[in-house]
Amino acid sequence: MTEPKSHQVLINGLTCRFLRWGDERQPAVLMLHGLRSYAHTWEPVARALSSTHSVIAPDFRGRGDSSWDPDRDYFTNAYVDDVEKLVTLLGITRFSIVGHSMGGTVGYAFAAKHPDQVTALVVEDIGPGSSTDTAGADRILREMRDTPSGFDSLDAARAYWRGIRPGITDDALASRIDHTVRPGAGGRWEWKLDMAGIAAARRSGDPAGPVDLWSCVDALRCPTLVIRGALSDFLPASVCRQMATRQPLLRWTEIPGAGHYAHDDDPVAFIRLVTAFLPGGQA
């Protein structure tokens, strides 16, 4: 079983931790996690890809083992800038991107801005309007508003994640516990994510900020696959159809029985789709 190597670099005055799987001589793929996630969320997918790709997964600012941003700049342009500096530091000039939710927004924006660098784009369960005009957006705002500051026990942390994701698999829940909470003072468990800062940014309006995702979709110049969880309340199928109509390089598909976290809900199906789509993959 391939274990990732963990690295830390300084980007925009903040520590950025990233994981790397596979042989660095193989085609590179950058994996970008979602709003309340972390690099290790990609572990099953990254392991599957590591025989054919060099897989790089950062903890975005405010998550995992990366620094929290004292200015709470948890918006798309800041993440894109972080990714720009990360790939420059790593010396990779051509790569694929796989992004979930917030990471998918970063993928759209980065690929539109740097068409010469991105060879293929996979976006999991997000599109224009997802973060503002859907039942899923309303749900996430409620969840962020009601997020506790910490937990009295690991059982309480497990109950929290099961409460907002009733269908979460045992493996995905174990990953959440391992990478979103840590021991705190007085026997309590505290967040490894800057939940208060992320929630404040999320409540302030569209988390994409001035980035227009429809313009990004129009500007794509690489093959793009959008993967929707068929049970998702966050990415309507109608938006997928609109994107495919507007952008001939984009196609979309669904994973039956999966929700917003399709890579957690059905990793086998997700891995099969991504492996077949990425350059250098195996169908």
C-alpha positions as CSV (number, residue, x, y, z in Angstrom):
1,M,0.0,0.0,0.0
2,T,1.5,3.3,-1.1
3,E,1.9,5.8,1.8
4,P,2.1,9.6,1.0
5,K,5.1,11.7,1.8
6,S,4.3,14.8,3.7
7,H,5.9,18.2,2.9
8,Q,5.7,21.7,4.2
9,V,6.4,24.9,2.2
10,L,5.9,28.6,2.9
11,I,3.3,30.2,0.6
12,N,2.0,33.8,1.0
13,G,3.4,33.9,4.5
14,L,1.5,30.7,5.6
15,T,2.7,27.2,6.0
16,C,1.2,24.9,3.3
17,R,1.4,21.2,4.0
18,F,0.9,18.9,1.0
19,L,1.0,15.1,0.5
20,R,2.6,13.4,-2.4
21,W,2.0,9.9,-3.7
22,G,3.7,8.1,-6.6
23,D,6.8,8.6,-8.8
24,E,7.6,12.3,-9.4
25,R,8.5,11.3,-13.0
26,Q,5.0,10.3,-13.8
27,P,2.3,12.7,-15.1
28,A,1.3,15.1,-12.2
29,V,-2.3,15.4,-10.9
30,L,-3.2,18.0,-8.3
31,M,-6.1,17.0,-6.0
32,L,-8.0,19.9,-4.3
33,H,-10.3,19.2,-1.4
34,G,-13.6,20.9,-0.3
35,L,-14.7,23.5,2.2
36,R,-14.5,21.4,5.4
37,S,-12.0,18.8,4.1
38,Y,-8.3,18.2,4.0
39,A,-5.6,16.5,1.8
40,H,-6.1,13.0,3.3
41,T,-9.7,12.9,2.1
42,W,-8.2,11.9,-1.3
43,E,-6.2,8.9,0.1
44,P,-8.1,6.0,-1.5
45,V,-8.2,7.9,-4.9
46,A,-4.6,9.0,-4.7
47,R,-3.4,5.5,-3.9
48,A,-5.2,4.1,-6.9
49,L,-3.7,6.8,-9.1
50,S,-0.2,6.6,-7.7
51,S,0.9,3.7,-10.0
52,T,0.4,5.9,-13.1
53,H,0.6,9.5,-11.7
54,S,2.5,11.7,-9.3
55,V,-0.3,12.8,-7.0
56,I,-0.1,16.1,-5.0
57,A,-2.8,17.0,-2.5
58,P,-2.4,20.2,-0.4
59,D,-4.2,21.1,2.8
60,F,-5.7,24.5,1.9
61,R,-5.1,27.3,4.3
62,G,-7.1,26.9,7.4
63,R,-7.3,23.1,7.1
64,G,-5.3,20.1,8.2
65,D,-1.7,20.8,8.9
66,S,-1.5,24.1,7.0
67,S,-1.6,27.5,8.7
68,W,-4.8,29.2,9.6
69,D,-5.1,32.6,7.9
70,P,-5.2,35.4,10.5
71,D,-6.9,37.6,7.9
72,R,-9.5,34.9,7.2
73,D,-9.1,35.2,3.4
74,Y,-10.9,32.0,2.7
75,F,-12.0,32.8,-0.8
76,T,-11.3,31.4,-4.3
77,N,-8.8,34.0,-5.5
78,A,-6.6,33.4,-2.4
79,Y,-6.7,29.6,-3.0
80,V,-5.9,30.0,-6.7
81,D,-2.9,32.2,-5.7
82,D,-1.8,29.6,-3.2
83,V,-2.0,26.9,-5.9
84,E,-0.1,29.1,-8.4
85,K,2.8,29.5,-5.9
86,L,2.7,25.8,-4.9
87,V,3.1,24.5,-8.5
88,T,5.8,27.0,-9.2
89,L,7.7,25.9,-6.1
90,L,7.4,22.3,-7.2
91,G,8.5,23.1,-10.7
92,I,5.5,21.4,-12.4
93,T,4.3,23.2,-15.5
94,R,1.8,20.7,-16.9
95,F,-0.7,18.7,-14.8
96,S,-4.2,17.6,-14.3
97,I,-6.5,18.8,-11.6
98,V,-9.2,16.9,-9.6
99,G,-11.3,19.1,-7.3
100,H,-14.2,18.5,-5.0
101,S,-16.7,21.3,-4.2
102,M,-14.7,24.3,-3.2
103,G,-11.6,22.6,-4.7
104,G,-13.6,22.2,-7.9
105,T,-14.3,26.0,-7.9
106,V,-10.5,26.5,-7.6
107,G,-10.1,24.0,-10.4
108,Y,-12.4,25.9,-12.8
109,A,-10.8,29.2,-11.9
110,F,-7.2,28.0,-12.2
111,A,-7.8,26.1,-15.5
112,A,-9.5,29.1,-17.0
113,K,-6.6,31.4,-15.9
114,H,-3.8,29.0,-16.9
115,P,-5.0,27.0,-20.0
116,D,-1.3,26.3,-20.9
117,Q,-0.8,24.4,-17.6
118,V,-3.9,22.2,-17.1
119,T,-4.0,19.1,-19.2
120,A,-7.4,17.8,-17.8
121,L,-9.9,18.9,-15.2
122,V,-12.2,16.7,-13.1
123,V,-14.7,18.6,-11.0
124,E,-16.7,16.8,-8.3
125,D,-20.2,18.1,-7.6
126,I,-20.0,21.8,-8.0
127,G,-20.9,24.3,-10.8
128,P,-22.0,27.9,-11.3
129,G,-24.6,28.8,-8.7
130,S,-24.0,25.8,-6.5
131,S,-22.8,27.8,-3.5
132,T,-25.5,30.4,-3.7
133,D,-28.7,29.2,-5.4
134,T,-29.3,25.6,-4.2
135,A,-30.7,23.7,-1.3
136,G,-27.2,22.4,-0.6
137,A,-25.9,26.0,-0.3
138,D,-28.6,26.7,2.3
139,R,-27.9,23.5,4.1
140,I,-24.2,24.2,4.4
141,L,-24.9,27.7,5.7
142,R,-27.1,26.2,8.4
143,E,-24.5,23.6,9.3
144,M,-21.7,26.2,9.5
145,R,-23.9,28.4,11.7
146,D,-24.6,25.5,14.1
147,T,-21.0,24.1,14.1
148,P,-19.9,23.5,17.7
149,S,-16.6,25.1,18.9
150,G,-15.3,21.7,20.0
151,F,-16.3,18.3,21.5
152,D,-16.2,16.7,24.9
153,S,-15.3,13.3,23.4
154,L,-14.5,11.6,20.1
155,D,-17.9,10.0,20.3
156,A,-19.4,13.5,20.2
157,A,-17.3,14.4,17.2
158,R,-18.4,11.2,15.4
159,A,-22.0,12.0,16.2
160,Y,-21.6,15.5,14.8
161,W,-20.3,14.2,11.4
162,R,-22.9,11.5,11.3
163,G,-25.5,14.1,12.0
164,I,-24.7,16.2,9.0
165,R,-23.8,13.3,6.8
166,P,-26.1,10.5,7.8
167,G,-24.9,8.2,5.0
168,I,-21.2,8.6,5.7
169,T,-19.3,5.3,5.3
170,D,-17.3,4.0,8.3
171,D,-14.0,4.6,6.3
172,A,-14.9,8.2,5.5
173,L,-16.0,8.8,9.1
174,A,-12.7,7.4,10.5
175,S,-10.8,9.8,8.1
176,R,-12.9,12.7,9.3
177,I,-12.0,12.0,12.9
178,D,-8.4,11.5,12.2
179,H,-8.0,14.7,10.2
180,T,-10.5,17.3,11.5
181,V,-10.1,17.2,15.3
182,R,-7.2,17.0,17.7
183,P,-6.8,16.8,21.5
184,G,-7.3,20.2,23.2
185,A,-7.3,21.6,26.7
186,G,-9.2,20.0,29.6
187,G,-9.8,16.7,27.8
188,R,-11.8,18.3,25.0
189,W,-11.3,17.8,21.3
190,E,-10.8,20.9,19.1
191,W,-11.0,21.5,15.4
192,K,-7.9,21.1,13.2
193,L,-9.9,23.3,10.7
194,D,-10.4,27.0,11.2
195,M,-14.2,26.5,11.4
196,A,-14.9,29.9,12.9
197,G,-13.0,31.7,10.2
198,I,-14.3,29.5,7.4
199,A,-17.8,30.0,8.6
200,A,-17.4,33.7,8.8
201,A,-16.1,33.9,5.2
202,R,-18.9,31.6,4.0
203,R,-21.6,33.7,5.6
204,S,-20.2,36.9,4.0
205,G,-21.6,36.0,0.6
206,D,-20.5,34.0,-2.5
207,P,-17.3,32.1,-1.4
208,A,-16.1,32.5,-5.0
209,G,-16.0,36.2,-4.5
210,P,-15.5,38.1,-7.7
211,V,-14.8,34.9,-9.7
212,D,-17.6,34.2,-12.3
213,L,-17.8,30.5,-12.7
214,W,-19.8,30.7,-15.9
215,S,-17.0,32.8,-17.4
216,C,-14.5,30.2,-16.2
217,V,-16.5,27.3,-17.8
218,D,-16.6,29.3,-21.1
219,A,-12.8,29.8,-20.9
220,L,-11.8,26.2,-20.3
221,R,-9.4,24.8,-22.9
222,C,-8.8,21.3,-21.5
223,P,-11.0,18.2,-21.5
224,T,-13.2,18.5,-18.4
225,L,-15.3,15.9,-16.6
226,V,-17.9,16.9,-14.1
227,I,-18.9,14.1,-11.7
228,R,-22.3,14.6,-10.0
229,G,-23.5,12.6,-7.1
230,A,-27.0,11.5,-8.3
231,L,-28.4,12.3,-4.8
232,S,-26.7,15.7,-4.6
233,D,-28.6,18.8,-3.4
234,F,-25.7,21.0,-4.4
235,L,-25.2,20.5,-8.1
236,P,-28.4,20.3,-10.2
237,A,-28.4,18.1,-13.2
238,S,-29.8,21.1,-15.2
239,V,-26.6,23.1,-14.5
240,C,-24.5,20.2,-15.7
241,R,-26.5,20.1,-18.9
242,Q,-26.1,23.9,-19.3
243,M,-22.3,23.6,-18.8
244,A,-22.0,20.8,-21.4
245,T,-24.1,22.8,-23.9
246,R,-22.0,26.0,-23.5
247,Q,-18.6,24.2,-23.3
248,P,-17.9,21.5,-25.9
249,L,-14.8,20.3,-24.0
250,L,-16.9,19.5,-20.9
251,R,-18.9,16.4,-20.3
252,W,-20.7,15.2,-17.2
253,T,-21.8,12.0,-15.5
254,E,-23.5,10.9,-12.3
255,I,-22.6,8.3,-9.7
256,P,-25.9,6.6,-8.6
257,G,-26.6,6.5,-4.9
258,A,-23.9,9.1,-4.2
259,G,-24.4,12.5,-2.7
260,H,-22.2,15.6,-2.5
261,Y,-19.2,13.6,-1.3
262,A,-19.2,11.1,-4.2
263,H,-15.5,10.2,-3.7
264,D,-16.4,9.0,-0.2
265,D,-19.8,7.5,-1.0
266,D,-18.7,5.3,-3.8
267,P,-14.9,5.4,-4.1
268,V,-14.8,2.5,-6.5
269,A,-17.0,4.2,-9.1
270,F,-15.2,7.6,-8.6
271,I,-11.8,6.0,-9.0
272,R,-12.9,4.2,-12.2
273,L,-14.2,7.4,-13.7
274,V,-11.1,9.5,-12.8
275,T,-8.6,6.8,-13.9
276,A,-10.2,6.4,-17.3
277,F,-10.4,10.1,-17.9
278,L,-7.0,11.5,-16.8
279,P,-4.1,11.5,-19.3
280,G,-1.9,8.5,-18.6
281,G,-4.6,6.6,-16.8
282,Q,-5.9,3.2,-17.5
283,A,-9.5,2.5,-18.4
